[in-house]
Amino acid sequence: QVQLVESGGGLVQAGDSLRLSCAASGRTFSQHGMGWFRQAPGKEREFVAAVSRGGRNTAYADFAKGRFTISRDNAKNTVYLQMGSLKPEDTAVYYCAAAPLPPGRVVVTMKEYQYWGQGTQVTVSS
């Protein structure tokens, strides 16, 4: 069982940066691949970024490449999403998720994630 709590969302201006954090409970965090997803009003939830359980392998949605960076600190049971050059279209609720995976694997589809946080709102004004 893994419980996830996101933090770090807020209201920022276009071009600003923001770092989201996702703190996980339990002693099995390092056995889980982690991902970030987002859902804008009226839209389906979409993949943002993912990281393997050891942190070596990552994957990004096209819109996130070059602007967002996912990382994790297994000693702190925390995964991060550093977001830069934010745009109004990045406005959404951002969710972190955990998937029990073998070492090195990264998954980008929602159905493979077993645990989800409650989300944190990110609003980017123009």
C-alpha positions in Angstrom: 0.0 0.0 0.0 1.3 3.4 -1.0 -0.3 6.7 -0.1 0.6 9.8 -2.1 0.3 13.4 -1.2 1.1 16.1 -3.7 2.1 19.7 -2.9 3.7 22.7 -4.5 0.9 23.8 -6.8 -0.3 27.4 -7.0 -1.0 30.4 -9.1 1.9 31.6 -11.3 2.4 33.8 -14.3 3.3 32.6 -17.8 7.1 32.0 -18.0 7.5 31.2 -14.3 8.7 28.0 -12.8 7.2 25.7 -10.2 8.2 22.6 -8.5 5.7 20.0 -7.5 6.4 17.4 -4.8 4.8 14.1 -4.1 5.5 12.5 -0.8 4.8 8.7 -0.4 4.1 6.7 2.7 5.3 3.2 3.2 8.5 1.3 2.9 8.1 0.2 -0.7 8.5 3.5 -2.5 11.7 2.5 -4.1 10.0 -0.5 -5.6 7.6 1.7 -7.6 7.9 3.6 -10.8 6.4 7.0 -10.4 4.5 9.2 -12.8 2.9 12.6 -13.1 -0.4 13.2 -14.9 -2.6 16.2 -15.3 -6.2 17.0 -16.0 -7.4 20.3 -17.3 -11.1 21.3 -16.9 -13.2 19.5 -19.5 -10.3 17.4 -20.6 -9.2 13.8 -20.0 -6.3 13.1 -17.7 -3.0 13.0 -19.6 0.5 11.7 -19.0 3.2 14.3 -18.2 6.3 12.4 -17.0 7.5 9.2 -15.5 10.6 7.9 -13.7 11.8 4.4 -13.0 12.1 3.1 -9.5 15.8 3.9 -9.3 15.5 7.2 -11.0 17.8 6.5 -14.0 15.1 6.2 -16.7 12.6 8.8 -17.5 9.9 9.5 -20.1 8.1 12.7 -21.0 5.0 13.8 -22.9 6.0 15.9 -26.0 4.7 19.1 -24.4 6.9 18.5 -21.3 10.1 17.8 -23.1 12.6 20.6 -22.5 10.4 22.3 -20.0 9.7 19.8 -17.2 12.0 17.5 -15.3 11.0 14.5 -13.2 13.2 13.3 -10.4 13.0 11.3 -7.2 14.7 11.0 -3.9 14.2 7.5 -2.6 15.7 8.4 0.8 13.0 10.9 1.2 10.2 8.9 -0.4 9.5 11.8 -2.7 9.1 12.4 -6.4 9.4 15.9 -7.9 8.2 17.6 -11.1 10.2 20.7 -11.9 8.3 22.8 -14.4 9.7 25.7 -16.3 8.5 28.2 -18.9 5.0 27.6 -17.8 2.2 28.4 -20.2 -1.5 29.1 -19.6 -2.3 25.7 -21.2 -0.3 24.0 -18.4 -3.2 24.9 -16.1 -4.5 21.7 -14.6 -4.7 19.5 -11.6 -1.5 17.6 -11.4 -1.5 14.1 -10.0 1.3 11.8 -9.0 0.9 8.0 -9.3 2.9 4.9 -8.3 3.2 1.6 -10.1 5.0 -1.5 -8.8 7.6 -2.2 -11.4 10.8 -4.1 -12.1 14.0 -2.0 -12.1 14.5 0.3 -15.0 11.0 0.2 -16.4 9.0 3.3 -17.1 5.3 3.3 -17.8 3.3 6.1 -19.4 -0.3 4.8 -19.4 -2.7 5.4 -16.6 -4.0 1.9 -16.3 -0.6 0.6 -15.1 -0.5 2.9 -12.1 -2.0 1.4 -9.0 -1.9 4.3 -6.5 -2.9 7.9 -7.0 -2.7 11.1 -5.0 -5.5 13.7 -4.7 -3.8 16.2 -6.9 -2.5 19.7 -6.7 -3.9 22.7 -8.7 -1.5 24.6 -11.0 -2.9 27.7 -12.5 -0.8 29.7 -15.0 -2.0 33.2 -15.8 -1.2 35.0 -19.1 
